[in-house]
Amino acid sequence: MNTCTNKTITKMKDINQKAIELYDIYTAAVGGKAFNGAPLPCGKDFMSDPAKQKQADAWRAVAAHVLGAAAPAEQRTYRIAIDIGHANGTGTITNGADEHKESLHNAAVLKSILETYQRDRFQVDIIDFPSYSNTADLNKTINAINTGNYDAVVSLHCDSSVNPHARGAHVCHHRTYHADGSYTDSPGGKALASEIASRLCPIMPGRANKVQARPDHDLNLSSLAILRQTNPTAVLVEVGFLSNDEDLERLRALRHELMSSIAQGITAYLQIRKS
């Protein structure tokens, strides 16, 4: 064992720190990065000796056992775009509530949760052009998303219906229909929508179709430009019905919990473990 690893091991105080440092010893040996993403000083030449390679593999196994799962070889920052679904005054305004204002509140909470969930793992942009027409807002939003190098996009909306009993959240993803009538769902969009809906919809229940493909010819649902014309994985989240008294009350009382469920869905889709 070289001096670098000897000094590291002698300084280990607690079992969790020991596990992380054992993992770092292994990744240093193969030229990887530390558990926290930092570069490591040791080189690949450590692995030239088969006996040392076996020892390094044992260290990795111990680290994984103590940590409860294999640590990631590399960490990165994910760029997330949160779209405010309509320009100011152009969305649903009903029951004393404004979709644009409620979505702004939702976006601010979601951004805060994501950026504090794990330091330096998320860079979150809220995209909103409130002074433009709805069409101009949509076009500028699509351009901002497609030039922003984002890993995922969440478009936040609130629903409305002439039926005051209609309620519940749902999440939409893009579907492409082919000439023969068959279709292909966006793999990333459907996966992200499913992760979010499985956490959000139990808090805001009521919809039968919690995950919706857009378009859906069988249900006579049209496509959505924010899903159809954007390049990154994208979903549209209808958080609940502003036209339903219970949904509106729940939205305002449980806003942090609702946005936390969306954040958890995003992190699950990206397979990020909270540290």
Buried (B, 14 or more C-beta within 10 A) or exposed (E): EEEBBEEBEEEBEEEEEBBBBBBBBBBBBBBBBBBEBEEBEBEEEBBEEEEBBEBBBEBBEBBBEBBEEEBBBEBEEBBBBBBBBBBBBBBBBBBEBBBBBBBBBBBBBBBBBBBEBBEEBBBBBBBBBBEBEBEEBBBBBBEBBBEBEBBBBBBBBBBBBEEEEBBBBBBBBBBEBEEEEEEEBBEBBBBBBBBBBBBBBEBBBBBEBBBBBBBBEEEEBEBBEBBBBBEBBBBBBBBBBBBBEBBBEBBEEBBEBBBBBBBBBBBBBBEBBEE
